[in-house]
């Protein structure tokens, strides 16, 4: 039987943390400390996430799961999570690994997220934070076939009309945030080239202008 709390282990915060820890053991992968700081940066950059799931709550969930390790109840947890946890823990007992992870999350170091010049965006972080921008930017033309990029951006934004307030608002928010995050177009383009090559300063400005034009004309 699947318990409601199993969602935390398959798609919630515990699944994400343990998944990052497991992935960090792959050859050539980013160190766990870097991935944890990216995770911290993701949480701290959203007031909503930080309000709903503060770091102290995340650490408590990890401790609670550590208490469950070795019990009959733990054997009923999703097999995919238990396998991922075993990979993440390596030679360390699963409960000890979870407690050490909880201590890292509680450590003040975890809450001090480095800038993008010090710790570049990873692909998973970029997709988690800027998925809507990526979706729209990847559909914009690159100047071929004589297509007017401004008209194409307006047409792309208009496709969500009339039920466009939520998603287009997300698009505008993500685009504006990105334009404010970097000191120059060159820095923005360089940061996203390895992880989200469709996201460029020029395309963000096209999309943002198209959103403003759409709402001025249609709403």
N, C-alpha and C positions, 0 to 999 in steps of 0.2 A: 504494500500500500504506500502511495506517495503522500507524504505529509505536506501541508501548506508551506512549512519552513524550508522544504527542499528547494523552493525557488531561489532562496539565497545562495544555494550551492550550485545551481545550474545557470542562473542568469543575474544574480545579485552581486553585492559587493564582495562577498567571500569568494564567489566563483571568479571574479575578476582578479582579485589579489593572488589567489592560489594559481590561477592560470598564468599570470605574469611571472610568478616564481618558478613554475614549471618550465615556461618558455626560456627563462634566463639560463637554464641548464643546457640548452641546445648549443652546439658548436658555433662560435662566432656571434652569439647573442649578446645583447646588452647586459651588463651586470645588474643583479637584482637591486642594488642600491640606487642605480640610475632609474630603473623602472618604477621603484617605489616613489622616488621624488617626482617623476612624471605623473604618477597617480595622485600624489599630494597636490601638485600644481593644477591638475584637472579639477579636484574637489574644491580647492581654495578659490579658483577663478569663478566659481558659481556660488552665489549667495544662497540660492535655493538648495543646492546639494549640501553645502556646509550646514545649513539650518536643519535639514531633514536627517542627515547622517554625519554628525560631527565625528572627529577622529576618535574620541573617547568611546563612542558607541561601536565603532568598527573594532577597536581593540577588545571591547567586552565580548563581541560576537566571536572573535577568534579564541578568546579564553574559554567561552562556553563550549565551543566545538572541541577544544582540546580536552575538556573535562569528559566529553562524550566518547573520545577515542578509546577503543578497547572494550566498549560496552556492546551489548546486544543491539541496542538502538542504533549505534553507529553502522552496524552491518546492514541495516535497512536503508541507509542513505544511498542516493544515486551512485551507481557503479562508476559512471564517468567521472564524478567528482572524487571518489575514493582513489581511482587510478591516477588522476591528475595530482592529488595530494601526495601520493606515494612518490611520483616523479619529482615533485617540488621538494620534498623532504630529503630525498636521496638516501644516504646511510643513516640519517638522523631519525629517531622515532617521530611519528607524525605529531603526537601531542607536544613534544618538546619543540618541534619546528613551529607549530602554531603559536606556542607561547613566546618564542623568540620573535616571531613576526609581530605579535601583539606589542611586545616591548619596543620594537622599531617604530611602530605606528604611534606609540605614546611618547617617544623621544622627541624633544623640541626640534631636533634636526629634521624630523620628518615634515614638520609644518613650515619649514623655511625652504620654499621652492626656488631653485635657481632660475635665472633668466634664460631666454632662448639662445643668447650668445654663448652662455656657459654650458647649457644642456639642450642641444637641439631637439626639435620636435621629432617624435617617432611616428611611424605610420598609424599605429593603433591610437595614439593620443590625438593626432590630427583628425582621424575619422570619427572619434568619439565626440570631438568638440565642434567640428566644422563640416558635418555630413551634408547639411542642406546647401551650403556654399559650394561644396565639391560637386554635388549633383547638378546644380545649375551651371557652374563654370565649365564642367566637362561637356556641356551641350552647346556652348557658344562656338561660333566659327573662329578660325584663326586667320582670316583674311583672304582665304582662297575663294575661287568661283565668283568674285566680285560682290559678295554678300555684304550689305551694310551692317556692321557689327552693332550699331545702336538700335537699328530696327529689329535685328534678330534678338537682342536682349529684351526689348519691349514685347515682342511676340512671345518669347519664352516665359516672361513673367505673367503675361495675360492668359496663358494656358490654364492657370489655376483659378481664374475668375469664373463665377462670382464667389465661390467658397475659398477665398484666398487669404483671408486675414491672418490666420494662424501661421501657415507655412511661409507666406511671403514676409510676414513680420519676423519670423525666425531668420529668413534669408537676409533681410536688411540688418538685423541685429548682429548676425555673425560677420557680415561683410564690413559693417562699420567698426566692429571690435577689431578685426584684423587690420584695417587701415590705421587704427590708432595704436596698435601694439608695436609697430615697427617704425623706426625713425626715418626710413627712406624706402621708396619702391624697390630699390636694389636689394635691401636687406630682407624685405618680405619675399621677393621672388626667390632669393637664395635659400631661405628657410623652407619654402614649400617645394622647391624643385625636386628633392629626393623622395618626398612622401606624398605629394599631391600636386603634380606638375601642371594641372589645369588651373590651379588657383594662382593667379598673378594679380599684381596691383592694377593693371589695366582692365582685366576682366571684372575685378571687384568694383571698380568705379563704374563700369558699364552697367553692371547689375544694380548697383545702388541707385544710379540715375534712373534706370528703368522702373524700379520700385516706386520712387518718388513721383515719376511721371504717371504711372498707372493709378496711384491713389489720388493724385490731383485730378485726373480726368474721369475716373470711374467711381470714386467713392466720396 
